[in-house]
Amino acid sequence: MKTFKQTSLLLSITLSLLILSPTNNAFYLPGSYMHTYSQGESIFAKVNSLTSIETELPFSYYSLPYCKPQNGIKKSAENLGELLMGDQIDNSPYQFHINKNESLYLCTTNPLSQEEVKVLRERSRDLYQVNMILDNLPVLRFTEQNGMMIQWTGFPIGYAPAGSEQYYIINHLRFKIFVHEYEGSNVEIISTGEEGVSVISETETDKMSGYQIVGFEVIPCSVKRDSDYFSKLNMYGKIDPVLCPVEIERSQPIKENEKITFTYDIEFVKSDIKWPSRWDHYLKMDGDKIHWFSIMNSVMVILFLAGIVFVIFLRTVRRDLAKYEELDKETQAQMNEELSGWKLIVGDVFREPQNPKLLCVMVGNGVQILGMGLVTIVFAALGFMSPASRGMLLTGMIVLYLFLGIGSGFVGILIWKTLKGNSENWKSVSWSIACFFPGICFLVLTFLNFVLWGSKSTGALPISLFFTLFALWFCISVPLTLIGGFLGSKKPEIEFPVRTNQIPREIPERKYPSWLLVLGAGTLPFGTLFIELFFILTSIWLGRFYYVFGFLLLVLILLVTVCAEVAVVLTYMHLCVEDYKWWWKSFFASGSVAIYVFLYSVNYLVFDLRSLSGPVSAILYLGYSLIMSVAIMLSTGAVGFLVSFAFVHYLFSSVKID
């Protein structure tokens, strides 16, 4: 109790200070902790995994014959999200001194072996990029295509001129580092990121006057060097600067027994860009009009479906109920022989569905996934998950999923208890809820991991990470799901408004299968989602930054609304033709959107990822697309089922039955 009071007091003081702080002297910073460097201070760049949009198989930077740091290779601490994405961040020998322009020598390799030449040519052919990081900023490269400047993160390992089979290695880098002079007065900063939350008071700012890195660009080129001369120099020895690019005759070919000399130039440029705005270049996304067009298209679909639901509720249902309840019992009994539609299945509409346990498990998992997605997107839209904190988005999703197990257990067991009339076997159902979606992910990821291990990619998850994920699931998600199930078992079940007959009613034959209508219903939610899905797939597989979470939040809200409306309309249509088996159909009426998402992913692979090469890359893509589609099916299906259940319960609770 004492600790709780102390914590509450500390939080109260912190909040009071934040509220009373002058608003003109503070700003929110959704990135990592700001670092101010003094004149001449030394800073080293870091290197991430080598990546390619052709193969999607990351490899370690030091799997190639690059220069190594003098003090050895040291891996940076990586969070769970970075490990799952295949990031491997190491230190590098590239050293910079703040505000000091230099041209430096790094090292000369040993003569290239046949295997090294083969690997370098393969990586160059597959368009692998070197991803370098300075002060948490990825390096940018600009190229001109068709009169337009194209921005890239990273630079290629090597290249082959058009019409030539000879590859040349990038061995000289011309860096341009933009710095903003920081005065350090009357500024209070709250920052969130890898170093947590920090507050810089005015008394500390005098010590922090200096320079902040606000931009990191590179011009890569290949330069043929006299390896015998340069090998006599020490690392960081002074050399003459090089103007990139250079003629092809002066470029360094990738050949057996060739020695490669690595050098780099540094140019510091003062910039008016302030530190909080330094990520604007990376996060700038075109196509706002396309996003708004997608949203307006979704709004029109919602209004159309809302009109149908409005007619169902206010004209059809209300009118039928009014006429039905105005009659006396004898007339109602006589009228029942002539009635058709949903009024004839009063005694069967709440009959237990097939595989009720699986239905409860899938709805529970869907609630958990939907909650995870909604909270994650809200936090990202508010700026709490900055791309400056690599892997934070994926880490946040996993943590939220683990802790939302209590919600999935509660909802799943409450539905189970409602269907069965008691809470018998609730533990078994809770275990199934806890294992269903994680089990699917585990099986798919294990298969993909064997594929990555076979390719010796850094994207392969180490065994230790598998045990870590298993421990997180078993120690957090499973107990919370069981707790949620226990709470659900203690809550009174939802009482059905009508009794169920002992003998099931025969469902009239239909001209066409009812599942055909259910599968076709998924096209409406897909129409809400597919434009934003294109941007998300482009971000994941083509290495683009995605940071329009405000649009994504709107699309998610619209998607949930469309799913709810589609499920209600289809459920009512099935009831009108005396089909009381609406449970699973309401789930798949909205959940069938996942089929179209997976088919669109295949279409994206064939027509938009034509550069993707090899069966391994295609298997990886399809495996991750399958996990995404299953998650979408469960979450949208849960929305459709829960809304349909509420609709049917309301509809039949309005009918007076003896």
C-alpha positions as CSV (number, residue, x, y, z in Angstrom):
1,M,0.0,0.0,0.0
2,K,2.9,2.3,0.8
3,T,4.5,1.7,-2.5
4,F,1.2,2.4,-4.3
5,K,0.8,5.7,-2.5
6,Q,4.4,6.7,-3.4
7,T,3.8,5.8,-7.0
8,S,0.6,7.7,-7.1
9,L,2.3,10.8,-5.5
10,L,5.1,10.6,-8.1
11,L,2.7,10.4,-11.0
12,S,0.6,13.3,-9.6
13,I,3.7,15.5,-9.3
14,T,4.9,14.6,-12.8
15,L,1.5,15.4,-14.3
16,S,1.3,18.6,-12.4
17,L,4.7,19.7,-13.7
18,L,3.7,18.9,-17.2
19,I,0.4,20.7,-17.0
20,L,2.0,23.8,-15.4
21,S,4.9,24.0,-17.8
22,P,4.8,26.9,-20.2
23,T,3.4,25.7,-23.5
24,N,5.6,27.9,-25.6
25,N,8.8,26.3,-24.2
26,A,7.9,22.7,-24.7
27,F,7.2,20.3,-27.5
28,Y,6.5,16.6,-27.9
29,L,9.0,14.5,-29.6
30,P,8.0,11.1,-30.9
31,G,11.5,9.7,-31.5
32,S,14.6,8.6,-29.6
33,Y,16.4,10.8,-27.1
34,M,18.0,13.9,-28.6
35,H,21.8,13.9,-28.5
36,T,23.7,17.1,-28.9
37,Y,27.4,16.8,-30.1
38,S,30.2,19.2,-29.4
39,Q,32.6,20.4,-32.0
40,G,35.0,17.6,-33.2
41,E,33.2,15.0,-31.1
42,S,33.6,11.4,-32.5
43,I,30.7,9.4,-33.6
44,F,30.5,6.0,-35.4
45,A,27.9,4.8,-37.8
46,K,26.1,1.5,-37.4
47,V,25.1,-1.1,-40.0
48,N,21.9,-3.1,-40.3
49,S,21.3,-6.3,-42.2
50,L,21.7,-6.3,-46.0
51,T,18.3,-6.2,-47.6
52,S,16.9,-6.7,-51.1
53,I,13.4,-6.2,-52.6
54,E,14.3,-9.0,-55.0
55,T,14.7,-11.8,-52.4
56,E,13.4,-10.4,-49.1
57,L,16.2,-12.5,-47.4
58,P,18.3,-10.3,-45.1
59,F,21.9,-11.1,-44.6
60,S,24.5,-9.9,-42.1
61,Y,26.6,-6.9,-43.2
62,Y,29.8,-8.8,-42.3
63,S,28.9,-11.8,-44.4
64,L,30.7,-9.8,-47.1
65,P,34.4,-8.8,-47.1
66,Y,33.9,-5.4,-45.6
67,C,36.2,-3.5,-43.3
68,K,35.8,-4.4,-39.6
69,P,36.0,-2.1,-36.6
70,Q,39.4,-1.9,-34.8
71,N,37.9,-3.2,-31.5
72,G,35.9,-6.0,-33.1
73,I,32.3,-6.4,-34.1
74,K,29.7,-5.6,-31.4
75,K,26.0,-6.2,-31.8
76,S,23.6,-3.5,-30.6
77,A,20.8,-4.4,-28.2
78,E,17.8,-5.4,-30.3
79,N,14.2,-5.4,-29.2
80,L,11.7,-8.2,-29.9
81,G,10.3,-6.5,-33.0
82,E,13.8,-6.0,-34.6
83,L,14.6,-9.7,-34.1
84,L,11.4,-10.8,-35.7
85,M,12.0,-8.5,-38.6
86,G,15.5,-9.9,-39.2
87,D,17.4,-6.8,-38.2
88,Q,21.0,-7.3,-37.1
89,I,22.6,-4.0,-36.1
90,D,26.3,-4.0,-35.7
91,N,29.0,-1.4,-35.1
92,S,31.0,-0.2,-38.1
93,P,34.4,1.3,-38.7
94,Y,33.0,4.5,-40.3
95,Q,34.0,7.3,-37.9
96,F,32.9,11.0,-38.1
97,H,34.1,14.0,-36.2
98,I,31.4,16.7,-35.8
99,N,31.8,19.6,-38.2
100,K,35.1,18.3,-39.6
101,N,35.3,17.6,-43.3
102,E,37.6,14.7,-44.0
103,S,38.7,12.2,-46.7
104,L,39.8,9.0,-45.0
105,Y,41.1,5.5,-45.7
106,L,39.5,2.5,-44.1
107,C,41.2,-0.7,-45.2
108,T,42.3,-2.9,-48.0
109,T,41.0,-6.4,-48.1
110,N,42.9,-9.6,-48.8
111,P,42.8,-10.9,-52.4
112,L,39.2,-11.9,-53.1
113,S,38.6,-15.7,-53.1
114,Q,36.5,-17.4,-55.7
115,E,33.7,-17.9,-53.1
116,E,33.8,-14.2,-52.1
117,V,33.6,-13.1,-55.7
118,K,30.6,-15.4,-56.2
119,V,28.8,-14.0,-53.2
120,L,29.5,-10.4,-54.1
121,R,28.2,-10.9,-57.6
122,E,25.1,-12.6,-56.4
123,R,24.3,-9.9,-53.8
124,S,24.9,-7.2,-56.4
125,R,22.7,-9.0,-59.0
126,D,19.9,-9.3,-56.4
127,L,20.1,-5.6,-55.7
128,Y,21.1,-5.9,-52.0
129,Q,21.4,-2.6,-50.2
130,V,23.7,-1.6,-47.3
131,N,21.6,0.0,-44.5
132,M,23.7,2.4,-42.5
133,I,22.6,4.3,-39.5
134,L,24.0,7.5,-37.9
135,D,22.5,8.9,-34.7
136,N,19.5,6.7,-35.3
137,L,18.9,8.1,-38.9
138,P,19.0,5.7,-41.9
139,V,21.3,6.9,-44.7
140,L,19.5,8.4,-47.7
141,R,20.4,8.2,-51.3
142,F,18.9,10.1,-54.2
143,T,18.8,9.0,-57.8
144,E,17.3,10.7,-60.9
145,Q,14.8,8.7,-63.0
146,N,12.8,10.2,-65.8
147,G,13.6,13.7,-64.6
148,M,12.4,13.0,-61.1
149,M,14.5,12.6,-57.9
150,I,13.8,9.3,-56.3
151,Q,14.7,8.8,-52.6
152,W,16.1,5.5,-51.3
153,T,17.3,4.3,-47.9
154,G,20.7,2.6,-48.1
155,F,23.0,2.1,-51.1
156,P,23.8,-0.8,-53.3
157,I,26.6,-3.3,-52.7
158,G,27.7,-3.2,-56.4
159,Y,26.3,-2.8,-59.9
160,A,26.7,-3.9,-63.5
161,P,26.4,-1.3,-66.3
162,A,23.7,-1.9,-68.8
163,G,24.6,-4.6,-71.3
164,S,27.6,-5.7,-69.3
165,E,28.2,-8.8,-67.2
166,Q,31.0,-7.2,-65.2
167,Y,30.1,-6.2,-61.7
168,Y,31.7,-3.3,-59.8
169,I,31.8,-2.9,-56.1
170,I,30.9,0.2,-54.2
171,N,34.0,0.9,-52.2
172,H,33.9,4.7,-51.8
173,L,31.2,6.6,-50.0
174,R,30.8,10.4,-50.0
175,F,28.7,11.3,-46.9
176,K,26.9,14.5,-46.4
177,I,25.8,15.1,-42.8
178,F,23.4,17.9,-42.0
179,V,23.7,19.4,-38.6
180,H,21.6,22.0,-36.7
181,E,23.4,24.3,-34.3
182,Y,21.6,24.0,-30.9
183,E,21.7,27.0,-28.7
184,G,20.4,25.2,-25.6
185,S,18.2,27.9,-23.9
186,N,14.6,27.9,-22.7
187,V,13.8,24.5,-24.0
188,E,12.1,21.6,-22.2
189,I,11.9,18.3,-24.1
190,I,9.8,15.2,-23.5
191,S,11.0,12.4,-25.6
192,T,9.9,8.7,-26.0
193,G,11.9,6.0,-27.7
194,E,14.6,3.5,-27.2
195,E,16.0,5.3,-24.1
196,G,12.6,5.8,-22.6
197,V,11.1,9.1,-21.4
198,S,13.3,12.0,-20.5
199,V,12.8,15.6,-19.4
200,I,15.6,18.1,-20.0
201,S,15.4,21.0,-17.7
202,E,16.6,24.6,-18.4
203,T,19.5,24.2,-15.9
204,E,20.9,21.4,-18.1
205,T,20.6,23.1,-21.4
206,D,23.7,25.2,-21.1
207,K,25.8,22.1,-21.0
208,M,24.1,20.7,-24.2
209,S,24.9,23.6,-26.6
210,G,26.4,22.2,-29.7
211,Y,25.2,20.4,-32.9
212,Q,22.4,18.0,-33.6
213,I,22.5,15.6,-36.6
214,V,19.3,16.2,-38.7
215,G,20.2,14.6,-42.0
216,F,22.4,11.7,-43.3
217,E,23.0,11.3,-47.1
218,V,25.4,9.4,-49.2
219,I,26.7,9.3,-52.8
220,P,28.2,5.9,-53.4
221,C,30.7,5.1,-56.2
222,S,33.2,2.6,-57.3
223,V,36.9,3.7,-57.4
224,K,39.9,1.6,-58.6
225,R,42.7,2.1,-56.1
226,D,46.4,1.3,-55.9
227,S,46.0,-1.4,-53.3
228,D,49.8,-1.7,-52.7
229,Y,50.1,2.0,-51.9
230,F,46.9,2.2,-49.7
231,S,47.6,-0.9,-47.8
232,K,50.6,0.9,-46.2
233,L,48.3,3.5,-44.7
234,N,46.8,3.2,-41.2
235,M,43.1,3.1,-40.8
236,Y,41.7,6.7,-40.9
237,G,44.7,7.9,-42.8
238,K,44.2,11.1,-44.8
239,I,43.6,10.8,-48.6
240,D,42.6,13.0,-51.5
241,P,38.8,13.5,-51.9
242,V,36.9,11.8,-54.8
243,L,34.1,13.3,-56.8
244,C,31.4,10.7,-57.4
245,P,30.5,9.2,-59.7
246,V,33.6,8.2,-61.6
247,E,34.2,6.8,-65.1
248,I,33.6,3.1,-65.6
249,E,37.3,2.7,-66.5
250,R,38.3,3.9,-63.1
251,S,35.8,1.7,-61.2
252,Q,36.8,-1.3,-59.1
253,P,35.7,-4.6,-60.7
254,I,34.7,-7.6,-58.7
255,K,37.3,-10.2,-59.8
256,E,39.2,-13.1,-58.2
257,N,42.5,-12.1,-56.5
258,E,41.6,-8.4,-56.6
259,K,42.2,-6.4,-53.4
260,I,39.4,-3.9,-52.6
261,T,40.3,-0.6,-50.9
262,F,37.5,1.1,-49.0
263,T,37.6,4.9,-48.5
264,Y,35.1,7.6,-47.7
265,D,34.6,11.4,-47.7
266,I,32.8,13.4,-45.1
267,E,31.1,16.8,-45.6
268,F,29.2,18.6,-42.9
269,V,26.4,21.0,-43.9
270,K,24.7,23.4,-41.5
271,S,20.9,23.1,-41.7
272,D,17.9,25.1,-40.5
273,I,16.0,21.8,-40.0
274,K,15.3,21.3,-36.3
275,W,15.8,18.0,-34.6
276,P,12.0,17.1,-34.2
277,S,11.5,17.6,-37.9
278,R,14.5,15.5,-39.1
279,W,12.3,12.5,-39.9
280,D,10.0,14.4,-42.2
281,H,12.0,13.4,-45.3
282,Y,11.6,9.8,-44.5
283,L,7.9,9.9,-43.5
284,K,6.7,12.0,-46.4
285,M,4.2,10.0,-48.3
286,D,2.5,11.0,-51.5
287,G,-1.0,10.0,-52.5
288,D,-3.2,11.8,-49.9
289,K,-5.9,12.2,-52.6
290,I,-5.9,8.4,-53.1
291,H,-6.3,7.8,-49.3
292,W,-9.2,10.3,-49.2
293,F,-10.8,8.7,-52.3
294,S,-10.6,5.3,-50.6
295,I,-12.3,6.8,-47.4
296,M,-15.0,8.5,-49.4
297,N,-15.7,5.3,-51.4
298,S,-16.0,3.4,-48.1
299,V,-18.4,6.1,-46.7
300,M,-20.7,5.7,-49.7
301,V,-20.7,1.9,-49.1
302,I,-21.5,2.4,-45.4
303,L,-24.4,4.8,-46.2
304,F,-25.8,2.4,-48.7
305,L,-25.7,-0.5,-46.3
306,A,-27.0,1.8,-43.5
307,G,-30.0,2.6,-45.6
308,I,-30.7,-1.2,-46.0
309,V,-30.4,-1.7,-42.3
310,F,-32.6,1.3,-41.6
311,V,-35.3,-0.2,-43.9
312,I,-35.0,-3.6,-42.2
313,F,-35.4,-2.1,-38.7
314,L,-37.9,0.7,-39.1
315,R,-40.1,-0.6,-42.0
316,T,-39.9,-4.3,-42.2
317,V,-39.3,-5.5,-38.7
318,R,-41.3,-2.8,-36.9
319,R,-44.2,-3.2,-39.2
320,D,-44.3,-7.0,-38.9
321,L,-44.0,-6.9,-35.1
322,A,-46.8,-4.3,-34.8
323,K,-49.2,-6.4,-36.9
324,Y,-48.2,-9.6,-35.2
325,E,-48.7,-8.2,-31.6
326,E,-52.0,-6.6,-32.3
327,L,-53.6,-10.0,-32.9
328,D,-55.0,-12.1,-30.1
329,K,-53.5,-15.6,-29.4
330,E,-56.1,-17.5,-31.4
331,T,-55.6,-15.3,-34.4
332,Q,-51.8,-15.5,-34.1
333,A,-52.0,-19.3,-34.1
334,Q,-54.2,-19.3,-37.2
335,M,-51.9,-16.7,-38.8
336,N,-48.8,-18.7,-38.1
337,E,-50.0,-21.3,-40.6
338,E,-50.0,-18.6,-43.3
339,L,-46.9,-16.7,-42.2
340,S,-43.5,-17.2,-43.8
341,G,-40.0,-15.9,-43.1
342,W,-38.2,-15.2,-39.8
343,K,-41.4,-15.4,-37.7
344,L,-41.7,-19.1,-38.4
345,I,-38.3,-20.0,-36.9
346,V,-38.9,-18.6,-33.5
347,G,-38.4,-22.1,-31.9
348,D,-35.2,-22.8,-33.9
349,V,-33.3,-19.5,-34.2
350,F,-31.2,-20.1,-31.1
351,R,-30.6,-23.8,-31.7
352,E,-27.0,-24.7,-30.9
353,P,-24.7,-24.4,-34.0
354,Q,-22.4,-27.1,-35.3
355,N,-18.9,-27.0,-33.7
356,P,-19.9,-24.5,-30.9
357,K,-16.4,-24.8,-29.3
358,L,-14.6,-23.8,-32.5
359,L,-17.0,-20.9,-33.0
360,C,-16.3,-19.6,-29.4
361,V,-12.5,-20.1,-29.9
362,M,-12.5,-18.2,-33.2
363,V,-14.7,-15.3,-31.9
364,G,-12.5,-15.0,-28.8
365,N,-9.3,-14.8,-30.9
366,G,-11.0,-12.3,-33.2
367,V,-11.8,-10.0,-30.3
368,Q,-8.2,-10.3,-29.1
369,I,-6.7,-9.5,-32.6
370,L,-9.1,-6.6,-33.2
371,G,-8.3,-5.1,-29.8
372,M,-4.6,-5.4,-30.5
373,G,-5.0,-3.7,-34.0
374,L,-7.2,-0.9,-32.8
375,V,-5.0,0.0,-29.8
376,T,-1.8,-0.2,-31.8
377,I,-3.1,2.0,-34.6
378,V,-4.4,4.6,-32.1
379,F,-1.1,4.8,-30.3
380,A,0.8,5.0,-33.7
381,A,-1.6,7.7,-34.9
382,L,-0.9,9.7,-31.8
383,G,2.9,9.4,-32.4
384,F,3.8,7.0,-29.6
385,M,5.4,4.4,-32.0
386,S,7.9,6.4,-34.1
387,P,9.9,4.7,-36.8
388,A,12.9,6.1,-35.1
389,S,12.4,3.3,-32.6
390,R,12.9,0.4,-34.9
391,G,10.8,-2.7,-34.2
392,M,8.6,-0.7,-31.6
393,L,5.4,-1.2,-33.7
394,L,5.8,-5.0,-33.9
395,T,6.9,-5.2,-30.2
396,G,3.9,-3.2,-29.1
397,M,1.5,-5.4,-31.1
398,I,2.9,-8.5,-29.5
399,V,2.7,-7.1,-26.0
400,L,-0.9,-5.9,-26.5
401,Y,-1.9,-9.3,-27.9
402,L,-0.4,-11.0,-24.9
403,F,-2.3,-8.8,-22.4
404,L,-5.6,-8.8,-24.3
405,G,-5.8,-12.6,-23.8
406,I,-8.0,-11.8,-20.8
407,G,-10.6,-10.2,-23.1
408,S,-10.6,-13.1,-25.6
409,G,-11.0,-15.6,-22.7
410,F,-13.9,-13.6,-21.3
411,V,-15.8,-13.2,-24.6
412,G,-15.2,-16.8,-25.7
413,I,-16.4,-18.4,-22.5
414,L,-19.4,-16.1,-22.1
415,I,-20.6,-17.2,-25.6
416,W,-19.8,-20.8,-24.7
417,K,-21.8,-20.5,-21.5
418,T,-24.7,-18.9,-23.4
419,L,-24.8,-21.7,-26.0
420,K,-24.5,-24.5,-23.5
421,G,-26.5,-23.0,-20.7
422,N,-23.7,-23.8,-18.2
423,S,-19.9,-23.3,-17.8
424,E,-18.9,-26.9,-18.1
425,N,-15.6,-27.5,-19.8
426,W,-14.7,-23.8,-19.8
427,K,-11.1,-24.6,-19.0
428,S,-10.8,-26.7,-22.2
429,V,-12.3,-23.9,-24.2
430,S,-10.0,-21.3,-22.6
431,W,-6.9,-23.4,-23.5
432,S,-8.2,-23.7,-27.0
433,I,-8.6,-19.9,-27.2
434,A,-5.1,-19.4,-25.9
435,C,-3.6,-21.8,-28.4
436,F,-5.6,-21.4,-31.6
437,F,-4.1,-18.3,-33.4
438,P,-0.7,-18.5,-31.7
439,G,-0.6,-22.2,-32.8
440,I,-1.3,-21.3,-36.5
441,C,1.4,-18.6,-36.3
442,F,3.9,-21.0,-34.7
443,L,3.4,-23.6,-37.4
444,V,3.7,-21.2,-40.3
445,L,6.7,-19.3,-38.8
446,T,8.5,-22.6,-37.9
447,F,8.2,-23.7,-41.5
448,L,9.4,-20.3,-42.8
449,N,12.2,-20.4,-40.3
450,F,13.5,-23.7,-41.7
451,V,13.4,-22.1,-45.2
452,L,15.4,-19.1,-43.9
453,W,17.9,-21.3,-42.0
454,G,18.5,-23.2,-45.3
455,S,19.3,-19.9,-46.9
456,K,21.6,-18.8,-44.0
457,S,19.6,-15.5,-43.7
458,T,19.7,-13.3,-40.7
459,G,15.9,-13.3,-41.0
460,A,15.9,-16.7,-39.4
461,L,14.8,-16.6,-35.8
462,P,17.3,-18.0,-33.4
463,I,16.2,-20.9,-31.1
464,S,16.6,-18.6,-28.1
465,L,13.9,-16.3,-29.5
466,F,11.6,-19.2,-30.1
467,F,11.9,-20.1,-26.4
468,T,11.4,-16.4,-25.5
469,L,8.2,-16.2,-27.5
470,F,7.0,-19.5,-26.0
471,A,7.8,-18.2,-22.5
472,L,5.9,-15.0,-23.1
473,W,2.9,-16.9,-24.5
474,F,2.9,-19.5,-21.7
475,C,3.6,-17.1,-18.8
476,I,1.5,-14.1,-19.8
477,S,-1.1,-14.9,-22.6
478,V,-2.3,-18.3,-21.3
479,P,-2.8,-17.3,-17.7
480,L,-4.6,-14.1,-18.7
481,T,-6.8,-16.1,-21.1
482,L,-7.6,-18.5,-18.3
483,I,-8.4,-15.6,-16.0
484,G,-10.7,-14.1,-18.6
485,G,-12.3,-17.5,-19.0
486,F,-12.9,-17.8,-15.3
487,L,-14.5,-14.3,-15.2
488,G,-16.7,-15.3,-18.2
489,S,-17.7,-18.5,-16.5
490,K,-18.8,-16.6,-13.4
491,K,-20.9,-14.1,-15.3
492,P,-24.6,-15.0,-15.9
493,E,-25.1,-16.3,-19.4
494,I,-27.1,-14.2,-21.9
495,E,-30.7,-15.5,-21.8
496,F,-32.4,-16.3,-25.0
497,P,-35.7,-14.5,-25.5
498,V,-37.5,-17.5,-26.9
499,R,-37.5,-21.3,-26.2
500,T,-35.9,-23.7,-28.6
501,N,-38.1,-26.6,-29.9
502,Q,-36.9,-30.2,-29.3
503,I,-37.4,-31.2,-32.9
504,P,-35.5,-29.0,-35.4
505,R,-37.5,-27.4,-38.2
506,E,-36.7,-28.4,-41.8
507,I,-35.0,-25.7,-43.8
508,P,-36.7,-25.1,-47.2
509,E,-34.5,-25.9,-50.2
510,R,-33.0,-23.0,-52.1
511,K,-32.2,-22.5,-55.7
512,Y,-28.6,-21.6,-54.9
513,P,-26.3,-22.4,-52.0
514,S,-26.5,-20.0,-49.1
515,W,-22.7,-20.0,-48.7
516,L,-22.4,-18.4,-52.2
517,L,-24.1,-15.3,-50.8
518,V,-21.8,-15.4,-47.7
519,L,-18.6,-15.5,-49.8
520,G,-19.9,-12.8,-52.1
521,A,-20.6,-10.5,-49.1
522,G,-16.8,-10.2,-48.4
523,T,-16.4,-8.0,-51.5
524,L,-18.0,-5.1,-49.7
525,P,-15.5,-5.0,-46.7
526,F,-12.7,-5.6,-49.2
527,G,-13.7,-2.5,-51.1
528,T,-13.1,-0.5,-48.0
529,L,-9.7,-2.0,-47.4
530,F,-7.9,-2.7,-50.6
531,I,-6.5,0.7,-51.4
532,E,-4.9,1.0,-48.0
533,L,-3.8,-2.6,-48.3
534,F,-1.8,-1.7,-51.4
535,F,0.2,1.0,-49.4
536,I,0.8,-1.4,-46.5
537,L,2.1,-4.2,-48.8
538,T,4.3,-1.7,-50.6
539,S,5.7,-0.5,-47.2
540,I,6.4,-4.1,-46.1
541,W,7.9,-5.6,-49.2
542,L,9.4,-2.6,-51.1
543,G,11.1,-1.0,-48.1
544,R,9.0,2.1,-47.9
545,F,8.1,3.9,-44.7
546,Y,4.4,3.8,-43.8
547,Y,3.3,6.5,-41.4
548,V,-0.2,7.5,-42.3
549,F,-1.8,5.8,-39.3
550,G,-4.5,8.5,-39.2
551,F,-5.8,7.3,-42.5
552,L,-5.4,3.7,-41.3
553,L,-7.4,4.4,-38.2
554,L,-10.2,5.8,-40.3
555,V,-10.1,2.8,-42.6
556,L,-10.3,0.4,-39.6
557,I,-13.3,2.2,-38.2
558,L,-15.0,2.1,-41.6
559,L,-14.1,-1.6,-42.1
560,V,-15.6,-2.5,-38.7
561,T,-18.8,-0.6,-39.6
562,V,-19.1,-2.2,-43.0
563,C,-18.5,-5.7,-41.5
564,A,-21.3,-5.1,-39.0
565,E,-23.8,-3.9,-41.5
566,V,-23.0,-6.7,-44.0
567,A,-23.4,-9.3,-41.3
568,V,-26.8,-7.9,-40.2
569,V,-28.2,-7.7,-43.7
570,L,-27.1,-11.2,-44.6
571,T,-28.4,-12.6,-41.3
572,Y,-31.8,-11.0,-41.9
573,M,-31.9,-12.4,-45.4
574,H,-31.2,-15.9,-44.2
575,L,-33.8,-15.6,-41.5
576,C,-36.4,-14.5,-44.0
577,V,-35.9,-17.7,-46.0
578,E,-36.4,-19.7,-42.8
579,D,-32.7,-20.6,-42.5
580,Y,-32.0,-20.6,-38.8
581,K,-28.4,-21.7,-39.1
582,W,-27.1,-18.2,-39.0
583,W,-24.3,-18.6,-36.5
584,W,-21.4,-19.5,-38.8
585,K,-22.8,-17.6,-41.7
586,S,-22.8,-14.4,-39.8
587,F,-19.1,-15.0,-38.9
588,F,-18.1,-15.7,-42.4
589,A,-20.3,-13.0,-44.0
590,S,-17.7,-10.5,-42.8
591,G,-14.8,-12.8,-42.3
592,S,-14.8,-13.9,-46.0
593,V,-13.0,-10.6,-46.7
594,A,-9.9,-12.5,-45.8
595,I,-10.2,-14.6,-48.9
596,Y,-10.1,-11.5,-51.1
597,V,-7.2,-10.1,-49.1
598,F,-5.2,-13.3,-49.7
599,L,-6.1,-13.3,-53.4
600,Y,-5.1,-9.7,-53.7
601,S,-1.8,-10.5,-52.0
602,V,-1.2,-13.2,-54.6
603,N,-2.1,-10.6,-57.3
604,Y,0.3,-8.2,-55.8
605,L,3.0,-10.8,-55.8
606,V,2.5,-11.6,-59.5
607,F,2.0,-8.1,-60.9
608,D,3.7,-5.7,-58.4
609,L,6.5,-7.8,-57.0
610,R,7.7,-9.0,-60.4
611,S,11.3,-8.3,-59.2
612,L,10.9,-10.9,-56.4
613,S,13.1,-13.8,-57.5
614,G,13.2,-17.4,-56.5
615,P,10.8,-19.9,-54.8
616,V,12.2,-19.1,-51.3
617,S,11.1,-15.4,-51.6
618,A,7.6,-16.4,-52.8
619,I,7.2,-18.9,-50.0
620,L,8.1,-16.3,-47.4
621,Y,5.7,-13.8,-49.0
622,L,2.8,-16.3,-49.1
623,G,3.5,-17.5,-45.6
624,Y,3.3,-14.0,-44.1
625,S,0.3,-13.2,-46.2
626,L,-1.5,-16.3,-44.9
627,I,-0.9,-15.2,-41.3
628,M,-2.3,-11.7,-42.1
629,S,-5.3,-13.2,-43.9
630,V,-6.2,-15.5,-40.9
631,A,-5.9,-12.6,-38.5
632,I,-8.2,-10.5,-40.7
633,M,-10.7,-13.4,-41.0
634,L,-10.8,-13.9,-37.2
635,S,-11.2,-10.2,-36.3
636,T,-13.8,-9.3,-39.0
637,G,-15.6,-12.5,-38.4
638,A,-15.9,-11.7,-34.7
639,V,-17.4,-8.3,-35.5
640,G,-20.0,-9.9,-37.8
641,F,-20.9,-12.6,-35.3
642,L,-21.3,-10.4,-32.3
643,V,-23.3,-7.7,-34.1
644,S,-25.5,-10.4,-35.7
645,F,-26.1,-12.0,-32.3
646,A,-27.2,-8.7,-30.8
647,F,-29.5,-8.1,-33.8
648,V,-31.1,-11.6,-33.6
649,H,-31.5,-11.3,-29.8
650,Y,-33.2,-7.9,-30.2
651,L,-35.4,-9.1,-33.0
652,F,-36.8,-12.1,-31.3
653,S,-37.0,-10.4,-27.9
654,S,-39.7,-8.2,-29.4
655,V,-41.9,-11.2,-30.2
656,K,-44.4,-12.3,-27.6
657,I,-44.4,-16.1,-27.4
658,D,-46.1,-18.2,-24.7
